[in-house]
Amino acid sequence: MSLAEAIENEDDEALRASDVAGGSRSRERRCIVSGEVLPESKLIRFVVSPDGEVTPDVAAKLPGRGIWVGITALKTAVAKNLFAKAAKANVKVAPDLVARVETRLVERIQSDLGMARRAGLFVMGFDSVLRALQSDAPPALLLEASDGAADGKRKIFGACHARGLKIQTVECLTSAELSVAVGRENVIHAALKSGRLQERLSLDAGRLSSLRSVAMPVSPIERDV
């Protein structure tokens, strides 16, 4: 069976579900470029709009049959117009489609951070993050501005190391992007409590990191501090 036939025969529902930590389910889809079946955390969904334009659907909620592309294969999909092959129709692909995906991921993360702050699940600032790390209920996710000073980050990671905390760290947003998300200036250090918002933000941050070719940092406990 050819790749095109395999994609055509697949429902727009999950190909299969895999157990992940915490008992949640992770859906998997097939990339139209490589033919690989990948978790949604490594893919971006697209739909074709009524006027025939390929539209990013980073939340995977827009109506219509989904076209799934691996994040690392987005440029290839655009360059070779593989969307038309997958859709079996003439479609319009914007030359800046990859940049649009990046913008929508940033906006989605910023929206989630804003909601987390309003819900009291978010702390920001060097001293506040340090206090949160030393509390009885430390945060589940650290956010460090990609353009923040290395010295402050080392101290934050050192505090994690001292307590033996294995907390995921996200460094794919700039200080300006973090600041816009929470309505404050010069935000460098932030942290998020465990929960659904944290899980979704973690997934989107992983996708944005891949798109920006920024390696997701290892847990601070594994760093050389």
N, C-alpha and C positions, 0 to 999 in steps of 0.2 A: 504494500500500500504506500502511495506517495505521501509526502508531508501535507500537500494540499488536501488530499482525501482524508487524512487523519484529522486534520483541523475541521474539515467540513462535517465529519461524523460525530464530533464531540458536542455535547450539550453545552450551553453557557453556564450550567451549574458546575460545581467542583468536579474535577476528574476523580479525585479521591481525597480523603481526609486523613491526616496523620496526627497522632497524639503528640502534644507538646507539653512543656513544663506547666504545671498548674492545672492540667486537665482540660485546657482549651483546645479547639480544633483549628488546624491550619490547612486552608484549602490550597490545592495545587492546580496549575493550568499549564497549557503547552505554549511555548514561545513560537511565534510564527517564523522567526529567523532561524533558530537552531533546531527546532523540533523537540527540544528538551522539555520535560515536565518539571516545573519548578514551583516552589512555594510562592504565594502572592507577594511575600516580602521582597522577592527578587524580580518582580514584574511590574509593568504599568499596563493598565487597561485602557483601551481606546474604543470609541464608538464612532460610527459615521452619522453625522447630523443629517437632518432632512434635506439640506442643500448640498449634501455630498462631501462635506469637509470632515477630515479625520480630527476628532476632538479628544484630548486627554481626559481621562476619568480617574483621577488618582484615588478618589473615594470608592470607586467601583460600585456606583449607585445609579448611574444614568441608564435610562431604558435603551433597549436595543441589544443586538448580539455583540458580545465583547470580542475585541481583538487584543490579544495579550502579547506583549513584547518584553523580553528580558532587558533590564536596565542597561547592561553593558552592550546590548545589541541595538539600541535605539538609533544610533547614527547610521548603522547599516540598513535598518528598516526604512529610514527616510531616504537615504541615498539611492537605494534600489527600488523604492516605491513598492515594497512588499505588502503594504496595506491593500493595494488594489487586488493583488493576487488572493489575499486572505478573504477580502470582501466579495470577490468575484464581480467587481463593478469598477467603473471609473470613479476615482475619488480624488479629492483635492488635499494635498499634503503641504502645509505651510513650511517654508524653508527654515523657519525658526521654531519648529515643533519641539525640538529637544529643550530649547530655552523656555518654552511655554510650560513644559512638564516641570522643569526646575522651579519656575515661579510659583506654580500651583502647589508643589510640595512645600515650599517655604511658607506660603500663605496658610496652608492647612496646619502646619506645625505651629505657626504663630497664633492661629485661632485657638488651637488646643491649649497652648500656654496661657492665653488670656482667660480661657474658661477655668483652667487649673488655679490661676491666681485668684479669681473671683470666688472659687470654691474653697479657698484656704488650703490648697494642696501644694502650693508653690512657695518657695522662699528664694530670695535673691540677695546678692551682696556677700562679700568675703566673710564677714563676721557671722552673718546669719547662717550661711552654709556650714561654717565650722561648728556652730552651736547645734545645728540639726544633725550633723555627723556624730556629735557626742551625746545625743539624746538616746533615750531608751527605744525610740522608734525611728531609726535613721531613714533617710530617703532611699528610694529605689533607683533613682536616676540622677546623675549629675550632668549639668549642662555647662560647658566651658566655651567661651567665645573663641573661635578659631584664631582671631587676631589678638587675643589677650596675652599679657606678659607671662613668660614661662615661670617666673619666680612664684607668682601667686598660685599658679596651677600646681607647682611642686609642693607647696605647703598644703593645699587641699588634698592632693594624692597622699602626702605624708600622713595626714590625719586619718585617712582611710586605712592606710597600711598599719598604723599604730593600733587600730581597733580590729584589724583583721577583716575589714568590710570588703566584700566583693560587689561593688556597685558599678553598673554599666555607666560609661561616660560617653557623652555625645559632644563632638566638637565640629559639627558641620555648619553651624550658624555663626555669622559675624556678630560683633558687639552691637552694631547698628540694627541687625535683624532681631536680635534678642530684645533690644531696647524697644523697638516698635511693638513687639508682641505684648509687652507688659506695661507700656506707657511710662517708662522711666528712661533716663539718659545713662549712657556708659555702663550698661549691664555686662559684666564679664563672667561672674560666677552665679550659678543658680542650681536649684535642686527641686526634685519633684517626688511627692509621696507615691507609694504603690497604689495601683488602681487601673481602671480601664483606660483613662486618659494617658496614663504613663505607658501602658502597653501599646496603645495606638501611636503615641509619639515616638516610642522606641522603634516601631516598625517603619514609620515614615522617615525617621532620622537615618535609619540604615539605608533606605532607598536613596535619600538625598546624598548621603556620603558616597555611595557607589556612583551616582551620577556626577558628582563633583570630583570623583577620583580621590576622595579623602578616606583613608583607611580608618575603619572604626577602631578606636583605641582599645587596648586590652584593659581588663579590670585594673584599677589602681594598685591592688594587692600584688599584681604581677609585674608592676613597673620597678625600675631601678630607682628607688627614692633615697 
